[in-house]
């Protein structure tokens, strides 16, 4: 594309926006990366239970199937703290 512009105009100029443009882009990039870190933190906070809770259900099901898990009515007198 730049080559076509150079061929038609005969000039090769670099487009610059000065120091204010550089500051504007840097503030935009800073805001973008802060938002990205914030979003990744929220995803970890809210998506983790979606995998942990069904995982505990699966482990309880496997233990119950093998006979290793004591049922709730049988475990009244035991403390598991």
FILUMMAR-541028 format. One record per residue: residue number from 1; residue in three letters; chain; x, y, z of N, C-alpha, C in turn. Coordinates in pm, whole numbers, plus 50000, padded with zeros to 5 digits. Layout:
N
<node><n>NUM</n><res>ALA</res><chain>A</chain><n_x>X</n_x><n_y>Y</n_y><n_z>Z</n_z><ca_x>X</ca_x><ca_y>Y</ca_y><ca_z>Z</ca_z><c_x>X</c_x><c_y>Y</c_y><c_z>Z</c_z></node>
...
***
This chain:
81
<node><n>1</n><res>UNK</res><chain>A</chain><n_x>50083</n_x><n_y>49881</n_y><n_z>50000</n_z><ca_x>50000</ca_x><ca_y>50000</ca_y><ca_z>50000</ca_z><c_x>50088</c_x><c_y>50125</c_y><c_z>50000</c_z></node>
<node><n>2</n><res>UNK</res><chain>A</chain><n_x>50188</n_x><n_y>50126</n_y><n_z>50088</n_z><ca_x>50277</ca_x><ca_y>50242</ca_y><ca_z>50094</ca_z><c_x>50354</c_x><c_y>50257</c_y><c_z>49965</c_z></node>
<node><n>3</n><res>UNK</res><chain>A</chain><n_x>50389</n_x><n_y>50144</n_y><n_z>49905</n_z><ca_x>50461</ca_x><ca_y>50148</ca_y><ca_z>49778</ca_z><c_x>50375</c_x><c_y>50211</c_y><c_z>49670</c_z></node>
<node><n>4</n><res>UNK</res><chain>A</chain><n_x>50247</n_x><n_y>50181</n_y><n_z>49666</n_z><ca_x>50157</ca_x><ca_y>50241</ca_y><ca_z>49567</ca_z><c_x>50145</c_x><c_y>50391</c_y><c_z>49586</c_z></node>
<node><n>5</n><res>UNK</res><chain>A</chain><n_x>50136</n_x><n_y>50435</n_y><n_z>49712</n_z><ca_x>50128</ca_x><ca_y>50579</ca_y><ca_z>49738</ca_z><c_x>50256</c_x><c_y>50647</c_y><c_z>49693</c_z></node>
<node><n>6</n><res>UNK</res><chain>A</chain><n_x>50367</n_x><n_y>50585</n_y><n_z>49720</n_z><ca_x>50495</ca_x><ca_y>50642</ca_y><ca_z>49678</ca_z><c_x>50505</c_x><c_y>50649</c_y><c_z>49526</c_z></node>
<node><n>7</n><res>UNK</res><chain>A</chain><n_x>50458</n_x><n_y>50547</n_y><n_z>49457</n_z><ca_x>50466</ca_x><ca_y>50547</ca_y><ca_z>49311</ca_z><c_x>50377</c_x><c_y>50655</c_y><c_z>49250</c_z></node>
<node><n>8</n><res>UNK</res><chain>A</chain><n_x>50259</n_x><n_y>50678</n_y><n_z>49309</n_z><ca_x>50168</ca_x><ca_y>50777</ca_y><ca_z>49250</ca_z><c_x>50203</c_x><c_y>50920</c_y><c_z>49287</c_z></node>
<node><n>9</n><res>UNK</res><chain>A</chain><n_x>50253</n_x><n_y>50945</n_y><n_z>49407</n_z><ca_x>50281</ca_x><ca_y>51082</ca_y><ca_z>49449</ca_z><c_x>50426</c_x><c_y>51122</c_y><c_z>49432</c_z></node>
<node><n>10</n><res>UNK</res><chain>A</chain><n_x>50515</n_x><n_y>51026</n_y><n_z>49436</n_z><ca_x>50658</ca_x><ca_y>51057</ca_y><ca_z>49425</ca_z><c_x>50717</c_x><c_y>51103</c_y><c_z>49557</c_z></node>
<node><n>11</n><res>UNK</res><chain>A</chain><n_x>50637</n_x><n_y>51105</n_y><n_z>49662</n_z><ca_x>50686</ca_x><ca_y>51146</ca_y><ca_z>49794</ca_z><c_x>50674</c_x><c_y>51030</c_y><c_z>49892</c_z></node>
<node><n>12</n><res>UNK</res><chain>A</chain><n_x>50766</n_x><n_y>51029</n_y><n_z>49984</n_z><ca_x>50758</ca_x><ca_y>50928</ca_y><ca_z>50090</ca_z><c_x>50765</c_x><c_y>51002</c_y><c_z>50222</c_z></node>
<node><n>13</n><res>UNK</res><chain>A</chain><n_x>50647</n_x><n_y>51030</n_y><n_z>50277</n_z><ca_x>50640</ca_x><ca_y>51102</ca_y><ca_z>50404</ca_z><c_x>50592</c_x><c_y>51008</c_y><c_z>50514</c_z></node>
<node><n>14</n><res>UNK</res><chain>A</chain><n_x>50649</n_x><n_y>51025</n_y><n_z>50630</n_z><ca_x>50608</ca_x><ca_y>50947</ca_y><ca_z>50746</ca_z><c_x>50505</c_x><c_y>51027</c_y><c_z>50823</c_z></node>
<node><n>15</n><res>UNK</res><chain>A</chain><n_x>50393</n_x><n_y>50964</n_y><n_z>50854</n_z><ca_x>50287</ca_x><ca_y>51033</ca_y><ca_z>50926</ca_z><c_x>50316</c_x><c_y>51026</c_y><c_z>51076</c_z></node>
<node><n>16</n><res>UNK</res><chain>A</chain><n_x>50322</n_x><n_y>51140</n_y><n_z>51142</n_z><ca_x>50347</ca_x><ca_y>51145</ca_y><ca_z>51286</ca_z><c_x>50236</c_x><c_y>51223</c_y><c_z>51353</c_z></node>
<node><n>17</n><res>UNK</res><chain>A</chain><n_x>50219</n_x><n_y>51197</n_y><n_z>51481</n_z><ca_x>50113</ca_x><ca_y>51266</ca_y><ca_z>51556</ca_z><c_x>50168</c_x><c_y>51341</c_y><c_z>51676</c_z></node>
<node><n>18</n><res>UNK</res><chain>A</chain><n_x>50297</n_x><n_y>51344</n_y><n_z>51692</n_z><ca_x>50357</ca_x><ca_y>51424</ca_y><ca_z>51798</ca_z><c_x>50349</c_x><c_y>51361</c_y><c_z>51936</c_z></node>
<node><n>19</n><res>UNK</res><chain>A</chain><n_x>50393</n_x><n_y>51437</n_y><n_z>52036</n_z><ca_x>50396</ca_x><ca_y>51383</ca_y><ca_z>52172</ca_z><c_x>50257</c_x><c_y>51361</c_y><c_z>52232</c_z></node>
<node><n>20</n><res>UNK</res><chain>A</chain><n_x>50159</n_x><n_y>51441</n_y><n_z>52195</n_z><ca_x>50024</ca_x><ca_y>51420</ca_y><ca_z>52250</ca_z><c_x>49963</c_x><c_y>51291</c_y><c_z>52199</c_z></node>
<node><n>21</n><res>UNK</res><chain>A</chain><n_x>49990</n_x><n_y>51257</n_y><n_z>52075</n_z><ca_x>49942</ca_x><ca_y>51129</ca_y><ca_z>52023</ca_z><c_x>50008</c_x><c_y>51011</c_y><c_z>52092</c_z></node>
<node><n>22</n><res>UNK</res><chain>A</chain><n_x>50136</n_x><n_y>51027</n_y><n_z>52122</n_z><ca_x>50208</ca_x><ca_y>50920</ca_y><ca_z>52194</ca_z><c_x>50152</c_x><c_y>50904</c_y><c_z>52334</c_z></node>
<node><n>23</n><res>UNK</res><chain>A</chain><n_x>50124</n_x><n_y>51015</n_y><n_z>52403</n_z><ca_x>50066</ca_x><ca_y>51008</ca_y><ca_z>52536</ca_z><c_x>49926</c_x><c_y>50946</c_y><c_z>52532</c_z></node>
<node><n>24</n><res>UNK</res><chain>A</chain><n_x>49848</n_x><n_y>50985</n_y><n_z>52432</n_z><ca_x>49712</ca_x><ca_y>50932</ca_y><ca_z>52418</ca_z><c_x>49714</c_x><c_y>50780</c_y><c_z>52399</c_z></node>
<node><n>25</n><res>UNK</res><chain>A</chain><n_x>49802</n_x><n_y>50732</n_y><n_z>52314</n_z><ca_x>49813</ca_x><ca_y>50588</ca_y><ca_z>52291</ca_z><c_x>49865</c_x><c_y>50517</c_y><c_z>52416</c_z></node>
<node><n>26</n><res>UNK</res><chain>A</chain><n_x>49960</n_x><n_y>50577</n_y><n_z>52487</n_z><ca_x>50011</ca_x><ca_y>50512</ca_y><ca_z>52608</ca_z><c_x>49904</c_x><c_y>50503</c_y><c_z>52715</c_z></node>
<node><n>27</n><res>UNK</res><chain>A</chain><n_x>49822</n_x><n_y>50607</n_y><n_z>52732</n_z><ca_x>49711</ca_x><ca_y>50599</ca_y><ca_z>52829</ca_z><c_x>49610</c_x><c_y>50494</c_y><c_z>52788</c_z></node>
<node><n>28</n><res>UNK</res><chain>A</chain><n_x>49584</n_x><n_y>50483</n_y><n_z>52660</n_z><ca_x>49492</ca_x><ca_y>50380</ca_y><ca_z>52612</ca_z><c_x>49544</c_x><c_y>50240</c_y><c_z>52638</c_z></node>
<node><n>29</n><res>UNK</res><chain>A</chain><n_x>49673</n_x><n_y>50219</n_y><n_z>52614</n_z><ca_x>49732</ca_x><ca_y>50087</ca_y><ca_z>52639</ca_z><c_x>49735</c_x><c_y>50054</c_y><c_z>52788</c_z></node>
<node><n>30</n><res>UNK</res><chain>A</chain><n_x>49763</n_x><n_y>50153</n_y><n_z>52871</n_z><ca_x>49761</ca_x><ca_y>50130</ca_y><ca_z>53016</ca_z><c_x>49622</c_x><c_y>50090</c_y><c_z>53061</c_z></node>
<node><n>31</n><res>UNK</res><chain>A</chain><n_x>49520</n_x><n_y>50162</n_y><n_z>53014</n_z><ca_x>49382</ca_x><ca_y>50129</ca_y><ca_z>53051</ca_z><c_x>49344</c_x><c_y>49990</c_y><c_z>53001</c_z></node>
<node><n>32</n><res>UNK</res><chain>A</chain><n_x>49387</n_x><n_y>49956</n_y><n_z>52882</n_z><ca_x>49356</ca_x><ca_y>49824</ca_y><ca_z>52825</ca_z><c_x>49415</c_x><c_y>49713</c_y><c_z>52911</c_z></node>
<node><n>33</n><res>UNK</res><chain>A</chain><n_x>49543</n_x><n_y>49725</n_y><n_z>52950</n_z><ca_x>49607</ca_x><ca_y>49619</ca_y><ca_z>53026</ca_z><c_x>49553</c_x><c_y>49612</c_y><c_z>53169</c_z></node>
<node><n>34</n><res>UNK</res><chain>A</chain><n_x>49517</n_x><n_y>49725</n_y><n_z>53228</n_z><ca_x>49453</ca_x><ca_y>49722</ca_y><ca_z>53360</ca_z><c_x>49319</c_x><c_y>49650</c_y><c_z>53351</c_z></node>
<node><n>35</n><res>UNK</res><chain>A</chain><n_x>49241</n_x><n_y>49680</n_y><n_z>53248</n_z><ca_x>49112</ca_x><ca_y>49612</ca_y><ca_z>53230</ca_z><c_x>49132</c_x><c_y>49463</c_y><c_z>53204</c_z></node>
<node><n>36</n><res>UNK</res><chain>A</chain><n_x>49235</n_x><n_y>49427</n_y><n_z>53132</n_z><ca_x>49263</ca_x><ca_y>49286</ca_y><ca_z>53103</ca_z><c_x>49298</c_x><c_y>49210</c_y><c_z>53231</c_z></node>
<node><n>37</n><res>UNK</res><chain>A</chain><n_x>49381</n_x><n_y>49269</n_y><n_z>53315</n_z><ca_x>49417</ca_x><ca_y>49206</ca_y><ca_z>53443</ca_z><c_x>49294</c_x><c_y>49193</c_y><c_z>53531</c_z></node>
<node><n>38</n><res>UNK</res><chain>A</chain><n_x>49212</n_x><n_y>49297</n_y><n_z>53536</n_z><ca_x>49090</ca_x><ca_y>49296</ca_y><ca_z>53617</ca_z><c_x>48995</c_x><c_y>49187</c_y><c_z>53569</c_z></node>
<node><n>39</n><res>UNK</res><chain>A</chain><n_x>48978</n_x><n_y>49176</n_y><n_z>53439</n_z><ca_x>48887</ca_x><ca_y>49075</ca_y><ca_z>53383</ca_z><c_x>48939</c_x><c_y>48934</c_y><c_z>53411</c_z></node>
<node><n>40</n><res>UNK</res><chain>A</chain><n_x>49069</n_x><n_y>48911</n_y><n_z>53397</n_z><ca_x>49124</ca_x><ca_y>48779</ca_y><ca_z>53426</ca_z><c_x>49110</c_x><c_y>48744</c_y><c_z>53573</c_z></node>
<node><n>41</n><res>UNK</res><chain>A</chain><n_x>49122</n_x><n_y>48843</n_y><n_z>53661</n_z><ca_x>49101</ca_x><ca_y>48817</ca_y><ca_z>53804</ca_z><c_x>48957</c_x><c_y>48777</c_y><c_z>53831</c_z></node>
<node><n>42</n><res>UNK</res><chain>A</chain><n_x>48862</n_x><n_y>48848</n_y><n_z>53770</n_z><ca_x>48721</ca_x><ca_y>48815</ca_y><ca_z>53790</ca_z><c_x>48688</c_x><c_y>48678</c_y><c_z>53732</c_z></node>
<node><n>43</n><res>UNK</res><chain>A</chain><n_x>48745</n_x><n_y>48644</n_y><n_z>53619</n_z><ca_x>48719</ca_x><ca_y>48513</ca_y><ca_z>53561</ca_z><c_x>48768</c_x><c_y>48402</c_y><c_z>53653</c_z></node>
<node><n>44</n><res>UNK</res><chain>A</chain><n_x>48886</n_x><n_y>48420</n_y><n_z>53712</n_z><ca_x>48936</ca_x><ca_y>48321</ca_y><ca_z>53806</ca_z><c_x>48849</c_x><c_y>48310</c_y><c_z>53929</c_z></node>
<node><n>45</n><res>UNK</res><chain>A</chain><n_x>48797</n_x><n_y>48424</n_y><n_z>53974</n_z><ca_x>48715</ca_x><ca_y>48426</ca_y><ca_z>54095</ca_z><c_x>48580</c_x><c_y>48358</c_y><c_z>54073</c_z></node>
<node><n>46</n><res>UNK</res><chain>A</chain><n_x>48519</n_x><n_y>48382</n_y><n_z>53959</n_z><ca_x>48384</ca_x><ca_y>48332</ca_y><ca_z>53935</ca_z><c_x>48380</c_x><c_y>48197</c_y><c_z>53864</c_z></node>
<node><n>47</n><res>UNK</res><chain>A</chain><n_x>48482</n_x><n_y>48163</n_y><n_z>53787</n_z><ca_x>48479</ca_x><ca_y>48036</ca_y><ca_z>53715</ca_z><c_x>48534</c_x><c_y>47920</c_y><c_z>53796</c_z></node>
<node><n>48</n><res>UNK</res><chain>A</chain><n_x>48616</n_x><n_y>47949</n_y><n_z>53896</n_z><ca_x>48673</ca_x><ca_y>47840</ca_y><ca_z>53977</ca_z><c_x>48566</c_x><c_y>47755</c_y><c_z>54043</c_z></node>
<node><n>49</n><res>UNK</res><chain>A</chain><n_x>48463</n_x><n_y>47813</n_y><n_z>54109</n_z><ca_x>48359</ca_x><ca_y>47728</ca_y><ca_z>54169</ca_z><c_x>48284</c_x><c_y>47643</c_y><c_z>54067</c_z></node>
<node><n>50</n><res>UNK</res><chain>A</chain><n_x>48277</n_x><n_y>47688</n_y><n_z>53944</n_z><ca_x>48207</ca_x><ca_y>47609</ca_y><ca_z>53842</ca_z><c_x>48278</c_x><c_y>47478</c_y><c_z>53813</c_z></node>
<node><n>51</n><res>UNK</res><chain>A</chain><n_x>48408</n_x><n_y>47471</n_y><n_z>53844</n_z><ca_x>48483</ca_x><ca_y>47347</ca_y><ca_z>53824</ca_z><c_x>48505</c_x><c_y>47273</c_y><c_z>53955</c_z></node>
<node><n>52</n><res>UNK</res><chain>A</chain><n_x>48518</n_x><n_y>47346</n_y><n_z>54066</n_z><ca_x>48545</ca_x><ca_y>47283</ca_y><ca_z>54196</ca_z><c_x>48423</c_x><c_y>47207</c_y><c_z>54246</c_z></node>
<node><n>53</n><res>UNK</res><chain>A</chain><n_x>48305</n_x><n_y>47269</n_y><n_z>54242</n_z><ca_x>48185</ca_x><ca_y>47206</ca_y><ca_z>54298</ca_z><c_x>48149</c_x><c_y>47077</c_y><c_z>54224</c_z></node>
<node><n>54</n><res>UNK</res><chain>A</chain><n_x>48140</n_x><n_y>47075</n_y><n_z>54091</n_z><ca_x>48115</ca_x><ca_y>46946</ca_y><ca_z>54025</ca_z><c_x>48227</c_x><c_y>46845</c_y><c_z>54047</c_z></node>
<node><n>55</n><res>UNK</res><chain>A</chain><n_x>48350</n_x><n_y>46894</n_y><n_z>54066</n_z><ca_x>48460</ca_x><ca_y>46802</ca_y><ca_z>54095</ca_z><c_x>48441</c_x><c_y>46733</c_y><c_z>54229</c_z></node>
<node><n>56</n><res>UNK</res><chain>A</chain><n_x>48393</n_x><n_y>46806</n_y><n_z>54329</n_z><ca_x>48366</ca_x><ca_y>46742</ca_y><ca_z>54458</ca_z><c_x>48250</c_x><c_y>46645</c_y><c_z>54447</c_z></node>
<node><n>57</n><res>UNK</res><chain>A</chain><n_x>48150</n_x><n_y>46676</n_y><n_z>54366</n_z><ca_x>48039</ca_x><ca_y>46583</ca_y><ca_z>54345</ca_z><c_x>48091</c_x><c_y>46454</c_y><c_z>54283</c_z></node>
<node><n>58</n><res>UNK</res><chain>A</chain><n_x>48179</n_x><n_y>46468</n_y><n_z>54185</n_z><ca_x>48235</ca_x><ca_y>46351</ca_y><ca_z>54119</ca_z><c_x>48319</c_x><c_y>46265</c_y><c_z>54215</c_z></node>
<node><n>59</n><res>UNK</res><chain>A</chain><n_x>48401</n_x><n_y>46331</n_y><n_z>54297</n_z><ca_x>48482</ca_x><ca_y>46256</ca_y><ca_z>54393</ca_z><c_x>48395</c_x><c_y>46187</c_y><c_z>54497</c_z></node>
<node><n>60</n><res>UNK</res><chain>A</chain><n_x>48290</n_x><n_y>46256</n_y><n_z>54544</n_z><ca_x>48198</ca_x><ca_y>46191</ca_y><ca_z>54639</ca_z><c_x>48128</c_x><c_y>46072</c_y><c_z>54576</c_z></node>
<node><n>61</n><res>UNK</res><chain>A</chain><n_x>48090</n_x><n_y>46084</n_y><n_z>54451</n_z><ca_x>48022</ca_x><ca_y>45974</ca_y><ca_z>54380</ca_z><c_x>48115</c_x><c_y>45853</c_y><c_z>54369</c_z></node>
<node><n>62</n><res>UNK</res><chain>A</chain><n_x>48244</n_x><n_y>45880</n_y><n_z>54336</n_z><ca_x>48341</ca_x><ca_y>45771</ca_y><ca_z>54324</ca_z><c_x>48365</c_x><c_y>45702</c_y><c_z>54459</c_z></node>
<node><n>63</n><res>UNK</res><chain>A</chain><n_x>48377</n_x><n_y>45783</n_y><n_z>54566</n_z><ca_x>48399</ca_x><ca_y>45724</ca_y><ca_z>54698</ca_z><c_x>48276</c_x><c_y>45645</c_y><c_z>54743</c_z></node>
<node><n>64</n><res>UNK</res><chain>A</chain><n_x>48157</n_x><n_y>45697</n_y><n_z>54715</n_z><ca_x>48035</ca_x><ca_y>45627</ca_y><ca_z>54753</ca_z><c_x>48024</c_x><c_y>45495</c_y><c_z>54677</c_z></node>
<node><n>65</n><res>UNK</res><chain>A</chain><n_x>48066</n_x><n_y>45497</n_y><n_z>54551</n_z><ca_x>48060</ca_x><ca_y>45376</ca_y><ca_z>54468</ca_z><c_x>48157</c_x><c_y>45270</c_y><c_z>54519</c_z></node>
<node><n>66</n><res>UNK</res><chain>A</chain><n_x>48275</n_x><n_y>45315</n_y><n_z>54566</n_z><ca_x>48374</ca_x><ca_y>45220</ca_y><ca_z>54620</ca_z><c_x>48342</c_x><c_y>45181</c_y><c_z>54763</c_z></node>
<node><n>67</n><res>UNK</res><chain>A</chain><n_x>48250</n_x><n_y>45250</n_y><n_z>54829</n_z><ca_x>48215</ca_x><ca_y>45219</ca_y><ca_z>54967</ca_z><c_x>48306</c_x><c_y>45284</c_y><c_z>55068</c_z></node>
<node><n>68</n><res>UNK</res><chain>A</chain><n_x>48384</n_x><n_y>45383</n_y><n_z>55026</n_z><ca_x>48476</ca_x><ca_y>45451</ca_y><ca_z>55117</ca_z><c_x>48410</c_x><c_y>45568</c_y><c_z>55189</c_z></node>
<node><n>69</n><res>UNK</res><chain>A</chain><n_x>48301</n_x><n_y>45620</n_y><n_z>55136</n_z><ca_x>48238</ca_x><ca_y>45739</ca_y><ca_z>55192</ca_z><c_x>48130</c_x><c_y>45696</c_y><c_z>55291</c_z></node>
<node><n>70</n><res>UNK</res><chain>A</chain><n_x>48135</n_x><n_y>45753</n_y><n_z>55410</n_z><ca_x>48035</ca_x><ca_y>45724</ca_y><ca_z>55512</ca_z><c_x>47915</c_x><c_y>45815</c_y><c_z>55487</c_z></node>
<node><n>71</n><res>UNK</res><chain>A</chain><n_x>47796</n_x><n_y>45760</n_y><n_z>55489</n_z><ca_x>47676</ca_x><ca_y>45839</ca_y><ca_z>55464</ca_z><c_x>47654</c_x><c_y>45939</c_y><c_z>55578</c_z></node>
<node><n>72</n><res>UNK</res><chain>A</chain><n_x>47574</n_x><n_y>46041</n_y><n_z>55553</n_z><ca_x>47555</ca_x><ca_y>46149</ca_y><ca_z>55650</ca_z><c_x>47487</c_x><c_y>46099</c_y><c_z>55777</c_z></node>
<node><n>73</n><res>UNK</res><chain>A</chain><n_x>47389</n_x><n_y>46008</n_y><n_z>55767</n_z><ca_x>47320</ca_x><ca_y>45960</ca_y><ca_z>55886</ca_z><c_x>47411</c_x><c_y>45871</c_y><c_z>55972</c_z></node>
<node><n>74</n><res>UNK</res><chain>A</chain><n_x>47510</n_x><n_y>45807</n_y><n_z>55914</n_z><ca_x>47603</ca_x><ca_y>45724</ca_y><ca_z>55989</ca_z><c_x>47715</c_x><c_y>45807</c_y><c_z>56051</c_z></node>
<node><n>75</n><res>UNK</res><chain>A</chain><n_x>47739</n_x><n_y>45926</n_y><n_z>56001</n_z><ca_x>47852</ca_x><ca_y>46008</ca_y><ca_z>56045</ca_z><c_x>47809</c_x><c_y>46113</c_y><c_z>56146</c_z></node>
<node><n>76</n><res>UNK</res><chain>A</chain><n_x>47697</n_x><n_y>46096</n_y><n_z>56214</n_z><ca_x>47649</ca_x><ca_y>46197</ca_y><ca_z>56309</ca_z><c_x>47747</c_x><c_y>46218</c_y><c_z>56423</c_z></node>
<node><n>77</n><res>UNK</res><chain>A</chain><n_x>47805</n_x><n_y>46113</n_y><n_z>56477</n_z><ca_x>47890</ca_x><ca_y>46125</ca_y><ca_z>56593</ca_z><c_x>48035</c_x><c_y>46152</c_y><c_z>56564</c_z></node>
<node><n>78</n><res>UNK</res><chain>A</chain><n_x>48073</n_x><n_y>46162</n_y><n_z>56437</n_z><ca_x>48215</ca_x><ca_y>46184</ca_y><ca_z>56404</ca_z><c_x>48239</c_x><c_y>46330</c_y><c_z>56373</c_z></node>
<node><n>79</n><res>UNK</res><chain>A</chain><n_x>48356</n_x><n_y>46376</n_y><n_z>56407</n_z><ca_x>48395</ca_x><ca_y>46515</ca_y><ca_z>56380</ca_z><c_x>48503</c_x><c_y>46513</c_y><c_z>56272</c_z></node>
<node><n>80</n><res>UNK</res><chain>A</chain><n_x>48480</n_x><n_y>46590</n_y><n_z>56168</n_z><ca_x>48578</ca_x><ca_y>46594</ca_y><ca_z>56059</ca_z><c_x>48630</c_x><c_y>46735</c_y><c_z>56040</c_z></node>
<node><n>81</n><res>UNK</res><chain>A</chain><n_x>48673</n_x><n_y>46802</n_y><n_z>56143</n_z><ca_x>48716</ca_x><ca_y>46941</ca_y><ca_z>56135</ca_z><c_x>48857</c_x><c_y>46951</c_y><c_z>56106</c_z></node>
***
